[in-house]
Amino acid sequence: MTYHFFRPFLFRLEPERAHSLTLGMVRLAGALPPVRAFLRLYFSAPQDPLKAFGLNFSNRVGLAAGYDKDGLGWRGLACLGFGHIEVGTVTLHAQPGNPKPRIFRLPQEKALINRMGFPGQGGDFVASRLQKKRPPGLVLGTNLGKNKETPLDQAAQDYLALMDMFAPLSDYLAINISSPNTAGLRQLQVSQMLDELLVQLANKRQALEAEHKRNIPLLVKLAPDLTDQVLDDALEVILLRGMDGVIATNTTLSRDGIVSQFAGEFGGLSGAPLKDRSTQVIRQIYRYTGGKLPIIGVGGVMSADDAQAKLDAGATLVQVYTGLVYTGPSLVKQIRLGIHNPTL
C-alpha cells in the first residue's frame, strides 16, 4: 500500500521502537471494523485451501513467531491475508529479555540480527489476549519457550504448564528449543535431552486431547545450525514420539557473507542470508522423513520465489517475518499470488 513511503521514516527509528509502532498501528486497525473490512478486501487473494497436521488452512502463508510476542495485534495481522499466525514466543512468567539494544538492521543484506531473549508479559497475559473472538478462517498457533531462569533440567515443567494454558486457546502448539538467545536452550535439540522432553510433552498432549476432546497438534521448531547427524538424530526422536510437524528453521548464528557494520553483534540472524540454509534443512527433513512429517518453512522468505523454493524442497506451509520489515504487508499477497503446488 504505502509501506515504501513510510519505510524510510521507520528505518530512522531504533528497530525495536519501529516494530512496536507498526504493531500498534496494526493492533488499532484490527479493533476498527471498517478498517478491518478494508484491509481484508485490499489484501485479498484467491484461496488455496489445504490440510496439514489435521488442520484446515485457507492458504500456505503464515506469520512466524516473534512478530507478535504478546498476542497484541494478531487480529489486525489476520486482515493482511495470512492463513495462520503464530503468537509468541510465550514464556510461563513475564521476563524483560536481554538488555537493549537487541535488534539490528542489516539493509545491505536484507537481514536482521536479534538477541531479544524471549521478552514478554508471560503466559497469563498472552492467554487473556487469545480469548477474544477469532477472525474467520484463521489458524492460530502459539510458540512456547522456557524462562531464562528455569534450569535446563527443569525446562519440561515450563513447557507442560504452558501446554495446559494454551491448548484450549490454540489450534496448534510449537515447542521452541532452538532460539540462540536463551543460554543452553539449543541443547534440548540433542537426541537424549530431546527424547526426555518430548516423552513428557507427548504424554501431556494425550491427556489434554482427552480433556478437550480434540486433536492438539504439537510441532518442534529447529535451528539451522545443526550438523546433519544431529538433525537426523533429532528427527528420529521427533518421529518416535509422535510429533505432528517441524518448523524449519529458527535464526542462525552464522555470519557467512555478512559485511554490514553489525555483523559482529551476537544474536540470531534472519532474512535473506538465511534463505539457502533454511531451504537445505527443509530438504533434509523431507528426505529423512519420507515426506511423512509436515514442515513449516521459515527463514529468508523475502519473495514468492523464496517461498516456492521452500515448498519445492518439501515444506507444506511457509512463514514470514523479516521479509515484512523490508517489503511490507503486501508481501503476503505477493507470495499467495506467486506460488503454485510444489514440484516434488
ABEGO torsion letter per residue (X at the ends): XAAAAAAAAAAABBAAAAAAAAAAAAAAAAABAAAAAAAAAAABBBBBBBBBGGBBBABABBBBBGABAAGAAAAAAAAAGBABBBBOBBBABBBAEBBOBABBBBAAAGBBBBBAGGBEAEAAAAAAAAABBBBBGBBBBBBBBBBAABBAAAAAAAAAAAAAAAAAABABBBBBAABAABBGAAAAABAAAAAAAAAAAAAAAAAAAAAAGBBBBBBBBBBAABBAAAAAAAAAAAAAAGBAEBBOBBBBABABGBABAAAABBEBBBEAAAAAAAAAAAAAAAAAAGGABBBBBBEGBABAAAAAAAAAAGBABBBBAAAAAAAEAAAAAAAAAABBBBBX
